[in-house]
């Protein structure tokens, strides 16, 4: 009986640790810009609405609106660093976390979103 409890506790600990390791990383728009300047092999995922996207986007970004994400998740490559963004970071956070849980390796949530990007006067494609 004691051995079963020990094994159960160990399994729970391994599960918890793997979830922590699989979590997305938060990144500001300034840090995202620096990362993009250093690494051109980044998948920029915009989860805003098509209307928001048409008003301005990050160059090279791919639009998968959050409402379509579950159906289109297979379009997101597993072999690239991913930066997920929305307007202010609230919609992108659960998407980034979901991708990390699915085994995507380097997933970042841009915490201040395109609003932060714009405030920093970084280029926006219209």
MOPAC internal coordinates of N, CA, C and O (Angstrom, degrees):
PM7 1SCF
backbone

  N    0.0000 0     0.00 0     0.00 0    0    0    0
  C    1.4466 1     0.00 0     0.00 0    1    0    0
  C    1.5355 1   111.36 1     0.00 0    2    1    0
  O    1.2310 1   120.79 1   135.87 1    3    2    1
  N    1.3274 1   116.10 1   -44.13 1    3    2    1
  C    1.4578 1   120.65 1   178.71 1    5    3    2
  C    1.5278 1   110.76 1   -62.17 1    6    5    3
  O    1.2310 1   120.73 1   139.80 1    7    6    5
  N    1.3305 1   116.22 1   -40.20 1    7    6    5
  C    1.4600 1   120.48 1   179.88 1    9    7    6
  C    1.5306 1   110.72 1   -62.79 1   10    9    7
  O    1.2310 1   119.82 1   140.54 1   11   10    9
  N    1.3176 1   117.95 1   -39.46 1   11   10    9
  C    1.4675 1   121.94 1   178.60 1   13   11   10
  C    1.5236 1   110.49 1   -62.97 1   14   13   11
  O    1.2310 1   120.46 1   138.95 1   15   14   13
  N    1.3279 1   116.73 1   -41.05 1   15   14   13
  C    1.4630 1   120.94 1   178.98 1   17   15   14
  C    1.5268 1   110.73 1   -65.39 1   18   17   15
  O    1.2310 1   120.66 1   138.50 1   19   18   17
  N    1.3092 1   116.35 1   -41.50 1   19   18   17
  C    1.4691 1   120.67 1   178.99 1   21   19   18
  C    1.5261 1   110.13 1   -62.85 1   22   21   19
  O    1.2310 1   120.53 1   134.20 1   23   22   21
  N    1.3163 1   116.59 1   -45.80 1   23   22   21
  C    1.4669 1   120.79 1   179.28 1   25   23   22
  C    1.5217 1   110.23 1   -62.18 1   26   25   23
  O    1.2310 1   119.99 1   137.02 1   27   26   25
  N    1.3278 1   117.63 1   -42.98 1   27   26   25
  C    1.4575 1   121.73 1   179.20 1   29   27   26
  C    1.5281 1   110.96 1   -61.34 1   30   29   27
  O    1.2310 1   120.15 1   134.43 1   31   30   29
  N    1.3186 1   117.31 1   -45.57 1   31   30   29
  C    1.4657 1   121.61 1   178.70 1   33   31   30
  C    1.5287 1   110.34 1   -62.08 1   34   33   31
  O    1.2310 1   120.00 1   136.67 1   35   34   33
  N    1.3162 1   117.61 1   -43.33 1   35   34   33
  C    1.4687 1   121.14 1   178.69 1   37   35   34
  C    1.5240 1   111.36 1   -62.50 1   38   37   35
  O    1.2310 1   120.27 1   137.41 1   39   38   37
  N    1.3216 1   117.09 1   -42.59 1   39   38   37
  C    1.4673 1   120.43 1   178.08 1   41   39   38
  C    1.5238 1   111.37 1   -62.90 1   42   41   39
  O    1.2310 1   120.47 1   139.73 1   43   42   41
  N    1.3197 1   116.71 1   -40.27 1   43   42   41
  C    1.4608 1   120.46 1   178.00 1   45   43   42
  C    1.5259 1   110.64 1   -64.45 1   46   45   43
  O    1.2310 1   120.23 1   139.26 1   47   46   45
  N    1.3218 1   117.17 1   -40.74 1   47   46   45
  C    1.4629 1   120.92 1   179.36 1   49   47   46
  C    1.5224 1   110.85 1   -65.11 1   50   49   47
  O    1.2310 1   119.87 1   136.35 1   51   50   49
  N    1.3194 1   117.85 1   -43.65 1   51   50   49
  C    1.4659 1   121.70 1   178.61 1   53   51   50
  C    1.5181 1   109.97 1   -61.96 1   54   53   51
  O    1.2310 1   120.22 1   137.73 1   55   54   53
  N    1.3213 1   117.19 1   -42.27 1   55   54   53
  C    1.4579 1   121.60 1   178.79 1   57   55   54
  C    1.5224 1   110.88 1   -61.98 1   58   57   55
  O    1.2310 1   120.33 1   135.06 1   59   58   57
  N    1.3187 1   116.97 1   -44.94 1   59   58   57
  C    1.4557 1   121.63 1   179.63 1   61   59   58
  C    1.5203 1   111.33 1   -63.45 1   62   61   59
  O    1.2310 1   120.08 1   134.13 1   63   62   61
  N    1.3112 1   117.46 1   -45.87 1   63   62   61
  C    1.4639 1   121.79 1   179.75 1   65   63   62
  C    1.5243 1   110.63 1   -62.27 1   66   65   63
  O    1.2310 1   119.85 1   138.03 1   67   66   65
  N    1.3261 1   117.88 1   -41.97 1   67   66   65
  C    1.4674 1   119.93 1  -179.33 1   69   67   66
  C    1.5177 1   110.88 1   -66.22 1   70   69   67
  O    1.2310 1   119.79 1   146.22 1   71   70   69
  N    1.3393 1   118.01 1   -33.78 1   71   70   69
  C    1.4592 1   120.49 1   176.95 1   73   71   70
  C    1.5187 1   110.94 1   -68.20 1   74   73   71
  O    1.2310 1   119.99 1   141.18 1   75   74   73
  N    1.3108 1   117.63 1   -38.82 1   75   74   73
  C    1.4637 1   121.00 1   178.08 1   77   75   74
  C    1.5228 1   110.07 1   -64.80 1   78   77   75
  O    1.2310 1   120.07 1   135.54 1   79   78   77
  N    1.3236 1   117.47 1   -44.46 1   79   78   77
  C    1.4589 1   120.86 1   179.73 1   81   79   78
  C    1.5202 1   111.86 1   -65.25 1   82   81   79
  O    1.2310 1   120.08 1   150.00 1   83   82   81
  N    1.3194 1   117.46 1   -30.00 1   83   82   81
  C    1.4601 1   121.38 1  -176.48 1   85   83   82
  C    1.5209 1   112.56 1   -85.60 1   86   85   83
  O    1.2310 1   119.53 1   178.61 1   87   86   85
  N    1.3071 1   118.50 1    -1.39 1   87   86   85
  C    1.4552 1   120.99 1  -176.94 1   89   87   86
  C    1.5213 1   111.31 1   -69.47 1   90   89   87
  O    1.2310 1   122.00 1   -30.42 1   91   90   89
  N    1.3170 1   113.78 1   149.58 1   91   90   89
  C    1.4613 1   118.97 1   176.19 1   93   91   90
  C    1.5240 1   109.07 1   -69.99 1   94   93   91
  O    1.2310 1   121.34 1   -17.00 1   95   94   93
  N    1.3215 1   115.04 1   163.00 1   95   94   93
  C    1.4616 1   120.20 1   178.67 1   97   95   94
  C    1.5237 1   107.73 1  -108.44 1   98   97   95
  O    1.2310 1   120.46 1   -39.40 1   99   98   97
  N    1.3124 1   116.73 1   140.60 1   99   98   97
  C    1.4557 1   120.88 1   175.40 1  101   99   98
  C    1.5174 1   109.28 1   -84.97 1  102  101   99
  O    1.2310 1   121.22 1   -37.19 1  103  102  101
  N    1.3335 1   115.28 1   142.81 1  103  102  101
  C    1.4547 1   121.36 1  -178.79 1  105  103  102
  C    1.5302 1   107.75 1  -145.00 1  106  105  103
  O    1.2310 1   120.24 1   -40.39 1  107  106  105
  N    1.3128 1   117.14 1   139.61 1  107  106  105
  C    1.4663 1   120.09 1   176.25 1  109  107  106
  C    1.5261 1   109.07 1   -82.15 1  110  109  107
  O    1.2310 1   120.72 1   -12.59 1  111  110  109
  N    1.3117 1   116.24 1   167.41 1  111  110  109
  C    1.4643 1   119.41 1   177.87 1  113  111  110
  C    1.5327 1   110.99 1   -63.47 1  114  113  111
  O    1.2310 1   120.10 1   145.45 1  115  114  113
  N    1.3221 1   117.42 1   -34.55 1  115  114  113
  C    1.4761 1   119.70 1   177.09 1  117  115  114
  C    1.5277 1   111.09 1   -62.52 1  118  117  115
  O    1.2310 1   120.89 1   134.28 1  119  118  117
  N    1.3285 1   115.90 1   -45.72 1  119  118  117
  C    1.4638 1   119.78 1   179.26 1  121  119  118
  C    1.5277 1   111.37 1   -68.33 1  122  121  119
  O    1.2310 1   120.57 1   144.54 1  123  122  121
  N    1.3280 1   116.51 1   -35.46 1  123  122  121
  C    1.4703 1   120.26 1   177.44 1  125  123  122
  C    1.5242 1   110.15 1   -63.71 1  126  125  123
  O    1.2310 1   120.39 1   138.06 1  127  126  125
  N    1.3227 1   116.87 1   -41.94 1  127  126  125
  C    1.4710 1   121.11 1   178.63 1  129  127  126
  C    1.5209 1   110.06 1   -61.91 1  130  129  127
  O    1.2310 1   120.34 1   135.79 1  131  130  129
  N    1.3213 1   116.96 1   -44.21 1  131  130  129
  C    1.4695 1   120.63 1   178.69 1  133  131  130
  C    1.5261 1   110.75 1   -62.56 1  134  133  131
  O    1.2310 1   120.26 1   138.78 1  135  134  133
  N    1.3153 1   117.11 1   -41.22 1  135  134  133
  C    1.4640 1   121.37 1   178.33 1  137  135  134
  C    1.5261 1   110.71 1   -64.27 1  138  137  135
  O    1.2310 1   120.35 1   137.21 1  139  138  137
  N    1.3195 1   116.94 1   -42.79 1  139  138  137
  C    1.4689 1   121.31 1   178.39 1  141  139  138
  C    1.5267 1   111.58 1   -65.18 1  142  141  139
  O    1.2310 1   120.29 1   144.71 1  143  142  141
  N    1.3147 1   117.06 1   -35.29 1  143  142  141
  C    1.4692 1   120.62 1   178.17 1  145  143  142
  C    1.5286 1   111.46 1   -67.11 1  146  145  143
  O    1.2310 1   120.35 1   148.56 1  147  146  145
  N    1.3317 1   116.93 1   -31.44 1  147  146  145
  C    1.4662 1   121.82 1  -179.28 1  149  147  146
  C    1.5207 1   113.30 1   -87.08 1  150  149  147
  O    1.2310 1   120.15 1   148.73 1  151  150  149
  N    1.3144 1   117.33 1   -31.27 1  151  150  149
  C    1.4604 1   121.64 1  -171.23 1  153  151  150
  C    1.5256 1   110.06 1  -130.81 1  154  153  151
  O    1.2310 1   120.55 1   -66.34 1  155  154  153
  N    1.3120 1   116.54 1   113.66 1  155  154  153
  C    1.4709 1   121.09 1  -178.70 1  157  155  154
  C    1.5254 1   112.29 1   -86.31 1  158  157  155
  O    1.2310 1   119.73 1   173.16 1  159  158  157
  N    1.3153 1   118.13 1    -6.84 1  159  158  157
  C    1.4637 1   122.03 1  -178.12 1  161  159  158
  C    1.5315 1   110.69 1   -96.92 1  162  161  159
  O    1.2310 1   121.01 1  -126.65 1  163  162  161
  N    1.3339 1   115.68 1    53.35 1  163  162  161
  C    1.4642 1   121.55 1  -178.27 1  165  163  162
  C    1.5224 1   108.98 1  -116.52 1  166  165  163
  O    1.2310 1   121.07 1   -42.89 1  167  166  165
  N    1.3158 1   115.57 1   137.11 1  167  166  165
  C    1.4591 1   122.50 1   177.17 1  169  167  166
  C    1.5225 1   107.05 1   -95.92 1  170  169  167
  O    1.2310 1   120.86 1   -67.00 1  171  170  169
  N    1.3281 1   115.96 1   113.00 1  171  170  169
  C    1.4613 1   121.91 1   179.48 1  173  171  170
  C    1.5192 1   108.40 1   -93.27 1  174  173  171
  O    1.2310 1   120.01 1   -65.66 1  175  174  173
  N    1.3023 1   117.59 1   114.34 1  175  174  173
  C    1.4583 1   122.62 1  -176.57 1  177  175  174
  C    1.5225 1   110.25 1  -109.07 1  178  177  175
  O    1.2310 1   120.91 1   -63.28 1  179  178  177
  N    1.3208 1   115.86 1   116.72 1  179  178  177
  C    1.4570 1   123.27 1   178.13 1  181  179  178
  C    1.5235 1   107.85 1  -100.26 1  182  181  179
  O    1.2310 1   119.94 1   -57.28 1  183  182  181
  N    1.3271 1   117.73 1   122.72 1  183  182  181
  C    1.4644 1   120.86 1  -177.84 1  185  183  182
  C    1.5321 1   112.41 1  -108.33 1  186  185  183
  O    1.2310 1   120.47 1  -162.49 1  187  186  185
  N    1.3290 1   116.71 1    17.51 1  187  186  185
  C    1.4643 1   120.45 1   178.03 1  189  187  186
  C    1.5351 1   110.25 1   -76.75 1  190  189  187
  O    1.2310 1   120.84 1     2.45 1  191  190  189
  N    1.3095 1   116.00 1  -177.55 1  191  190  189
  C    1.4647 1   121.06 1   178.14 1  193  191  190
  C    1.5285 1   109.73 1   -78.97 1  194  193  191
  O    1.2310 1   120.00 1   -20.60 1  195  194  193
  N    1.3332 1   117.60 1   159.40 1  195  194  193
  C    1.4717 1   119.60 1   175.81 1  197  195  194
  C    1.5286 1   112.31 1   -56.97 1  198  197  195
  O    1.2310 1   119.95 1   143.62 1  199  198  197
  N    1.3236 1   117.70 1   -36.38 1  199  198  197
  C    1.4641 1   120.64 1   178.97 1  201  199  198
  C    1.5336 1   110.83 1   -63.87 1  202  201  199
  O    1.2310 1   120.29 1   134.13 1  203  202  201
  N    1.3244 1   117.05 1   -45.87 1  203  202  201
  C    1.4680 1   120.47 1   177.69 1  205  203  202
  C    1.5269 1   110.22 1   -61.45 1  206  205  203
  O    1.2310 1   120.90 1   136.43 1  207  206  205
  N    1.3175 1   115.88 1   -43.57 1  207  206  205
  C    1.4721 1   122.21 1  -178.57 1  209  207  206
  C    1.5229 1   110.85 1   -60.62 1  210  209  207
  O    1.2310 1   120.43 1   140.38 1  211  210  209
  N    1.3296 1   116.79 1   -39.62 1  211  210  209
  C    1.4687 1   120.42 1  -178.11 1  213  211  210
  C    1.5247 1   112.30 1   -69.00 1  214  213  211
  O    1.2310 1   120.19 1   160.44 1  215  214  213
  N    1.3227 1   117.24 1   -19.56 1  215  214  213
  C    1.4657 1   121.14 1   179.83 1  217  215  214
  C    1.5238 1   112.69 1   -83.14 1  218  217  215
  O    1.2310 1   120.20 1   163.59 1  219  218  217
  N    1.3138 1   117.23 1   -16.41 1  219  218  217
  C    1.4565 1   121.50 1   178.67 1  221  219  218
  C    1.5070 1   110.45 1   161.59 1  222  221  219
  O    1.2310 1   121.09 1   -38.99 1  223  222  221
  N    1.3298 1   115.53 1   141.01 1  223  222  221
  C    1.4661 1   120.60 1  -177.06 1  225  223  222
  C    1.5178 1   109.54 1  -148.95 1  226  225  223
  O    1.2310 1   121.07 1   -13.12 1  227  226  225
  N    1.3163 1   115.55 1   166.88 1  227  226  225
  C    1.4536 1   120.43 1   173.82 1  229  227  226
  C    1.5213 1   107.75 1   -81.04 1  230  229  227
  O    1.2310 1   120.48 1   -42.54 1  231  230  229
  N    1.3147 1   116.69 1   137.46 1  231  230  229
  C    1.4661 1   121.34 1  -179.24 1  233  231  230
  C    1.5228 1   110.07 1   -57.17 1  234  233  231
  O    1.2310 1   120.99 1   -48.06 1  235  234  233
  N    1.3197 1   115.70 1   131.94 1  235  234  233
  C    1.4569 1   120.99 1   177.64 1  237  235  234
  C    1.5149 1   114.50 1    84.33 1  238  237  235
  O    1.2310 1   120.23 1  -177.72 1  239  238  237
  N    1.3236 1   117.17 1     2.28 1  239  238  237
  C    1.4670 1   119.44 1  -178.52 1  241  239  238
  C    1.5223 1   111.25 1   -76.39 1  242  241  239
  O    1.2310 1   121.66 1   -22.64 1  243  242  241
  N    1.3275 1   114.43 1   157.36 1  243  242  241
  C    1.4600 1   122.65 1   177.69 1  245  243  242
  C    1.5197 1   107.22 1  -116.03 1  246  245  243
  O    1.2310 1   120.69 1   -49.64 1  247  246  245
  N    1.3227 1   116.29 1   130.36 1  247  246  245
  C    1.4597 1   120.82 1   179.34 1  249  247  246
  C    1.5251 1   110.65 1   -91.67 1  250  249  247
  O    1.2310 1   121.18 1   -59.62 1  251  250  249
  N    1.3169 1   115.35 1   120.38 1  251  250  249
  C    1.4633 1   122.12 1   166.72 1  253  251  250
  C    1.5286 1   104.72 1  -132.30 1  254  253  251
  O    1.2310 1   120.32 1   -84.22 1  255  254  253
  N    1.3386 1   116.99 1    95.78 1  255  254  253
  C    1.4669 1   119.24 1  -178.34 1  257  255  254
  C    1.5232 1   111.26 1   -55.09 1  258  257  255
  O    1.2310 1   120.86 1   -35.27 1  259  258  257
  N    1.3079 1   115.96 1   144.73 1  259  258  257
  C    1.4604 1   120.46 1  -175.55 1  261  259  258
  C    1.5249 1   111.54 1   -55.50 1  262  261  259
  O    1.2310 1   119.84 1   147.32 1  263  262  261
  N    1.3284 1   117.91 1   -32.68 1  263  262  261
  C    1.4562 1   121.30 1   179.01 1  265  263  262
  C    1.5198 1   113.98 1   -68.45 1  266  265  263
  O    1.2310 1   120.25 1   160.58 1  267  266  265
  N    1.3309 1   117.12 1   -19.42 1  267  266  265
  C    1.4642 1   122.24 1   179.30 1  269  267  266
  C    1.5263 1   112.01 1  -104.97 1  270  269  267
  O    1.2310 1   120.61 1   178.38 1  271  270  269
  N    1.3133 1   116.44 1    -1.62 1  271  270  269
  C    1.4556 1   119.85 1  -168.55 1  273  271  270
  C    1.5221 1   113.66 1   -62.06 1  274  273  271
  O    1.2310 1   120.28 1   134.45 1  275  274  273
  N    1.3161 1   117.07 1   -45.55 1  275  274  273
  C    1.4655 1   119.50 1  -176.88 1  277  275  274
  C    1.5335 1   110.66 1   -58.63 1  278  277  275
  O    1.2310 1   120.46 1   140.23 1  279  278  277
  N    1.3235 1   116.73 1   -39.77 1  279  278  277
  C    1.4675 1   121.44 1  -179.54 1  281  279  278
  C    1.5272 1   112.05 1   -72.57 1  282  281  279
  O    1.2310 1   119.97 1   150.24 1  283  282  281
  N    1.3345 1   117.67 1   -29.76 1  283  282  281
  C    1.4654 1   121.66 1  -172.71 1  285  283  282
  C    1.5299 1   114.42 1  -108.53 1  286  285  283
  O    1.2310 1   119.96 1  -171.06 1  287  286  285
  N    1.3189 1   117.68 1     8.94 1  287  286  285
  C    1.4697 1   121.12 1  -175.77 1  289  287  286
  C    1.5260 1   112.00 1   -56.31 1  290  289  287
  O    1.2310 1   119.80 1   150.65 1  291  290  289
  N    1.3121 1   117.99 1   -29.35 1  291  290  289
  C    1.4627 1   121.45 1   179.71 1  293  291  290
  C    1.5166 1   113.99 1   -64.07 1  294  293  291
  O    1.2310 1   119.84 1   164.34 1  295  294  293
  N    1.3249 1   117.90 1   -15.66 1  295  294  293
  C    1.4666 1   122.14 1   178.64 1  297  295  294
  C    1.5280 1   112.41 1   -76.42 1  298  297  295
  O    1.2310 1   120.34 1   163.38 1  299  298  297
  N    1.3102 1   116.95 1   -16.62 1  299  298  297
  C    1.4690 1   121.08 1  -176.23 1  301  299  298
  C    1.5268 1   108.78 1   -84.98 1  302  301  299
  O    1.2310 1   120.33 1   -59.51 1  303  302  301
  N    1.3443 1   116.97 1   120.49 1  303  302  301
  C    1.4695 1   119.68 1  -177.23 1  305  303  302
  C    1.5266 1   112.28 1   -69.63 1  306  305  303
  O    1.2310 1   121.32 1   -33.53 1  307  306  305
  N    1.3221 1   115.08 1   146.47 1  307  306  305
  C    1.4714 1   120.03 1   178.38 1  309  307  306
  C    1.5241 1   111.95 1   -91.30 1  310  309  307
  O    1.2310 1   120.11 1   166.77 1  311  310  309
  N    1.3294 1   117.39 1   -13.23 1  311  310  309
  C    1.4651 1   120.76 1  -173.31 1  313  311  310
  C    1.5221 1   113.20 1   -99.05 1  314  313  311
  O    1.2310 1   119.86 1  -165.84 1  315  314  313
  N    1.3176 1   117.88 1    14.16 1  315  314  313
  C    1.4632 1   120.98 1   179.54 1  317  315  314
  C    1.5232 1   110.08 1  -126.39 1  318  317  315
  O    1.2310 1   121.42 1   -24.36 1  319  318  317
  N    1.3206 1   114.90 1   155.64 1  319  318  317
  C    1.4555 1   120.25 1   168.53 1  321  319  318
  C    1.5214 1   106.69 1   -69.34 1  322  321  319
  O    1.2310 1   120.26 1   -41.05 1  323  322  321
  N    1.3238 1   117.11 1   138.95 1  323  322  321
  C    1.4648 1   121.90 1  -176.15 1  325  323  322
  C    1.5210 1   109.12 1  -122.17 1  326  325  323
  O    1.2310 1   121.11 1   -48.80 1  327  326  325
  N    1.3255 1   115.49 1   131.20 1  327  326  325
  C    1.4590 1   121.44 1   170.04 1  329  327  326
  C    1.5253 1   106.29 1  -114.91 1  330  329  327
  O    1.2310 1   121.04 1   -60.13 1  331  330  329
  N    1.3317 1   115.61 1   119.87 1  331  330  329
  C    1.4612 1   121.32 1   179.40 1  333  331  330
  C    1.5211 1   107.59 1  -102.65 1  334  333  331
  O    1.2310 1   120.88 1   -45.85 1  335  334  333
  N    1.3362 1   115.92 1   134.15 1  335  334  333
  C    1.4622 1   118.71 1   177.85 1  337  335  334
  C    1.5211 1   111.40 1  -142.57 1  338  337  335
  O    1.2310 1   121.76 1   -20.19 1  339  338  337
  N    1.3193 1   114.24 1   159.81 1  339  338  337
  C    1.4598 1   122.91 1   173.93 1  341  339  338
  C    1.5306 1   105.33 1  -140.14 1  342  341  339
  O    1.2310 1   119.79 1    33.01 1  343  342  341
  N    1.3132 1   118.01 1  -146.99 1  343  342  341
  C    1.4613 1   119.67 1   179.50 1  345  343  342
  C    1.5281 1   111.15 1   -73.16 1  346  345  343
  O    1.2310 1   120.26 1   128.28 1  347  346  345
  N    1.3374 1   117.11 1   -51.72 1  347  346  345
  C    1.4668 1   120.28 1  -175.43 1  349  347  346
  C    1.5236 1   114.43 1  -133.25 1  350  349  347
  O    1.2310 1   119.44 1  -168.09 1  351  350  349
  N    1.3113 1   118.67 1    11.91 1  351  350  349
  C    1.4573 1   121.16 1   175.06 1  353  351  350
  C    1.5164 1   116.38 1    98.27 1  354  353  351
  O    1.2310 1   119.52 1   173.31 1  355  354  353
  N    1.3233 1   118.53 1    -6.69 1  355  354  353
  C    1.4673 1   119.46 1  -176.47 1  357  355  354
  C    1.5256 1   113.11 1   -81.25 1  358  357  355
  O    1.2310 1   119.40 1   141.89 1  359  358  357
  N    1.3170 1   118.74 1   -38.11 1  359  358  357
  C    1.4672 1   120.86 1   177.78 1  361  359  358
  C    1.5219 1   111.46 1   -79.11 1  362  361  359
  O    1.2310 1   120.41 1   148.81 1  363  362  361
  N    1.3102 1   116.83 1   -31.19 1  363  362  361
  C    1.4668 1   120.19 1  -177.34 1  365  363  362
  C    1.5296 1   112.54 1   -73.88 1  366  365  363
  O    1.2310 1   119.89 1   152.00 1  367  366  365
  N    1.3159 1   117.81 1   -28.00 1  367  366  365
  C    1.4736 1   120.74 1  -176.64 1  369  367  366
  C    1.5294 1   112.78 1   -59.09 1  370  369  367
  O    1.2310 1   118.72 1   127.92 1  371  370  369
  N    1.3451 1   120.05 1   -52.08 1  371  370  369
  C    1.4697 1   117.93 1   179.78 1  373  371  370
  C    1.5272 1   113.06 1   -65.46 1  374  373  371
  O    1.2310 1   120.08 1   149.36 1  375  374  373
  N    1.3234 1   117.45 1   -30.64 1  375  374  373
  C    1.4715 1   120.41 1   177.45 1  377  375  374
  C    1.5252 1   109.61 1   -67.49 1  378  377  375
  O    1.2310 1   120.28 1   134.37 1  379  378  377
  N    1.3313 1   117.07 1   -45.63 1  379  378  377
  C    1.4683 1   120.77 1   178.71 1  381  379  378
  C    1.5261 1   110.55 1   -61.54 1  382  381  379
  O    1.2310 1   120.51 1   137.80 1  383  382  381
  N    1.3141 1   116.64 1   -42.20 1  383  382  381
  C    1.4605 1   120.73 1   178.79 1  385  383  382
  C    1.5318 1   110.75 1   -63.45 1  386  385  383
  O    1.2310 1   120.24 1   137.26 1  387  386  385
  N    1.3199 1   117.15 1   -42.74 1  387  386  385
  C    1.4632 1   121.78 1   178.69 1  389  387  386
  C    1.5268 1   110.89 1   -60.33 1  390  389  387
  O    1.2310 1   120.59 1   135.60 1  391  390  389
  N    1.3381 1   116.47 1   -44.40 1  391  390  389
  C    1.4685 1   120.23 1   179.20 1  393  391  390
  C    1.5283 1   110.91 1   -62.59 1  394  393  391
  O    1.2310 1   120.56 1   137.14 1  395  394  393
  N    1.3237 1   116.53 1   -42.86 1  395  394  393
  C    1.4695 1   120.22 1   179.18 1  397  395  394
  C    1.5285 1   110.37 1   -62.59 1  398  397  395
  O    1.2310 1   120.39 1   138.67 1  399  398  397
  N    1.3143 1   116.85 1   -41.33 1  399  398  397
  C    1.4684 1   120.86 1   179.04 1  401  399  398
  C    1.5279 1   111.61 1   -65.46 1  402  401  399
  O    1.2310 1   120.14 1   151.17 1  403  402  401
  N    1.3343 1   117.33 1   -28.83 1  403  402  401
  C    1.4706 1   122.19 1   179.61 1  405  403  402
  C    1.5238 1   112.73 1   -81.45 1  406  405  403
  O    1.2310 1   119.98 1   177.26 1  407  406  405
  N    1.3192 1   117.64 1    -2.74 1  407  406  405
  C    1.4548 1   119.60 1   175.69 1  409  407  406
  C    1.5149 1   115.67 1   105.45 1  410  409  407
  O    1.2310 1   119.81 1  -176.76 1  411  410  409
  N    1.3278 1   117.97 1     3.24 1  411  410  409
  C    1.4621 1   119.40 1   172.84 1  413  411  410
  C    1.5268 1   106.94 1   -68.53 1  414  413  411
  O    1.2310 1   120.30 1   -46.93 1  415  414  413
  N    1.3188 1   117.04 1   133.07 1  415  414  413
  C    1.4674 1   120.79 1  -167.43 1  417  415  414
  C    1.5247 1   114.77 1   -77.48 1  418  417  415
  O    1.2310 1   119.82 1   119.31 1  419  418  417
  N    1.2980 1   117.95 1   -60.69 1  419  418  417
  C    1.4658 1   121.41 1  -175.96 1  421  419  418
  C    1.5160 1   108.95 1  -108.49 1  422  421  419
  O    1.2310 1   120.74 1   -84.98 1  423  422  421
  N    1.3309 1   116.19 1    95.02 1  423  422  421
  C    1.4601 1   121.72 1  -177.99 1  425  423  422
  C    1.5237 1   108.66 1  -118.36 1  426  425  423
  O    1.2310 1   121.10 1   -52.66 1  427  426  425
  N    1.3190 1   115.51 1   127.34 1  427  426  425
  C    1.4595 1   121.71 1  -179.83 1  429  427  426
  C    1.5210 1   109.99 1  -120.42 1  430  429  427
  O    1.2310 1   120.74 1   -40.00 1  431  430  429
  N    1.3211 1   116.19 1   140.00 1  431  430  429
  C    1.4533 1   122.60 1   171.17 1  433  431  430
  C    1.5248 1   107.48 1  -103.56 1  434  433  431
  O    1.2310 1   120.50 1   -59.36 1  435  434  433
  N    1.3418 1   116.66 1   120.64 1  435  434  433
  C    1.4621 1   120.37 1   178.25 1  437  435  434
  C    1.5333 1   107.45 1   -79.54 1  438  437  435
  O    1.2310 1   121.17 1   -76.98 1  439  438  437
  N    1.3281 1   115.37 1   103.02 1  439  438  437
  C    1.4639 1   122.39 1  -168.28 1  441  439  438
  C    1.5261 1   114.72 1   -65.39 1  442  441  439
  O    1.2310 1   119.83 1   151.64 1  443  442  441
  N    1.3185 1   117.94 1   -28.36 1  443  442  441
  C    1.4668 1   119.63 1   179.53 1  445  443  442
  C    1.5259 1   112.05 1  -103.79 1  446  445  443
  O    1.2310 1   120.29 1  -175.45 1  447  446  445
  N    1.3117 1   117.04 1     4.55 1  447  446  445
  C    1.4572 1   122.71 1   172.91 1  449  447  446
  C    1.5181 1   115.05 1    56.20 1  450  449  447
  O    1.2310 1   121.84 1    16.69 1  451  450  449
  N    1.3218 1   114.08 1  -163.31 1  451  450  449
  C    1.4599 1   119.66 1  -178.84 1  453  451  450
  C    1.5284 1   110.82 1   -69.14 1  454  453  451
  O    1.2310 1   120.27 1   157.32 1  455  454  453
  N    1.3258 1   117.08 1   -22.68 1  455  454  453
  C    1.4679 1   120.28 1   175.68 1  457  455  454
  C    1.5263 1   109.47 1   -63.34 1  458  457  455
  O    1.2310 1   119.91 1   134.89 1  459  458  457
  N    1.3213 1   117.78 1   -45.11 1  459  458  457
  C    1.4653 1   121.50 1   176.59 1  461  459  458
  C    1.5121 1   111.86 1   -64.88 1  462  461  459
  O    1.2310 1   120.90 1   140.38 1  463  462  461
  N    1.3316 1   115.88 1   -39.62 1  463  462  461
  C    1.4679 1   121.58 1   177.77 1  465  463  462
  C    1.5276 1   109.65 1   -58.39 1  466  465  463
  O    1.2310 1   121.02 1   133.37 1  467  466  465
  N    1.3298 1   115.66 1   -46.63 1  467  466  465
  C    1.4679 1   122.12 1  -179.64 1  469  467  466
  C    1.5338 1   110.76 1   -65.29 1  470  469  467
  O    1.2310 1   120.37 1   136.95 1  471  470  469
  N    1.3161 1   116.89 1   -43.05 1  471  470  469
  C    1.4756 1   120.84 1   179.68 1  473  471  470
  C    1.5239 1   111.92 1   -61.62 1  474  473  471
  O    1.2310 1   120.76 1   148.93 1  475  474  473
  N    1.3227 1   116.15 1   -31.07 1  475  474  473
  C    1.4610 1   120.42 1   177.51 1  477  475  474
  C    1.5270 1   112.55 1   -81.97 1  478  477  475
  O    1.2310 1   121.08 1  -178.31 1  479  478  477
  N    1.3253 1   115.54 1     1.69 1  479  478  477
  C    1.4696 1   122.13 1   178.25 1  481  479  478
  C    1.5317 1   112.78 1    63.36 1  482  481  479
  O    1.2310 1   120.68 1  -149.10 1  483  482  481
  N    1.3358 1   116.30 1    30.90 1  483  482  481
  C    1.4590 1   120.85 1   174.56 1  485  483  482
  C    1.5292 1   108.13 1   -80.50 1  486  485  483
  O    1.2310 1   119.94 1   -24.48 1  487  486  485
  N    1.3297 1   117.73 1   155.52 1  487  486  485
  C    1.4700 1   120.12 1  -174.98 1  489  487  486
  C    1.5333 1   113.24 1   -65.56 1  490  489  487
  O    1.2310 1   122.11 1   -41.39 1  491  490  489
  N    1.3213 1   113.57 1   138.61 1  491  490  489
  C    1.4657 1   121.81 1   176.21 1  493  491  490
  C    1.5180 1   107.53 1  -124.83 1  494  493  491
  O    1.2310 1   121.01 1   -45.32 1  495  494  493
  N    1.3090 1   115.66 1   134.68 1  495  494  493
  C    1.4594 1   121.23 1   178.39 1  497  495  494
  C    1.5249 1   108.58 1   -87.47 1  498  497  495
  O    1.2310 1   120.70 1   -47.71 1  499  498  497
  N    1.3073 1   116.28 1   132.29 1  499  498  497
  C    1.4804 1   120.19 1   179.46 1  501  499  498
  C    1.4984 1   110.72 1  -112.30 1  502  501  499
  O    1.2310 1   120.10 1   180.00 1  503  502  501

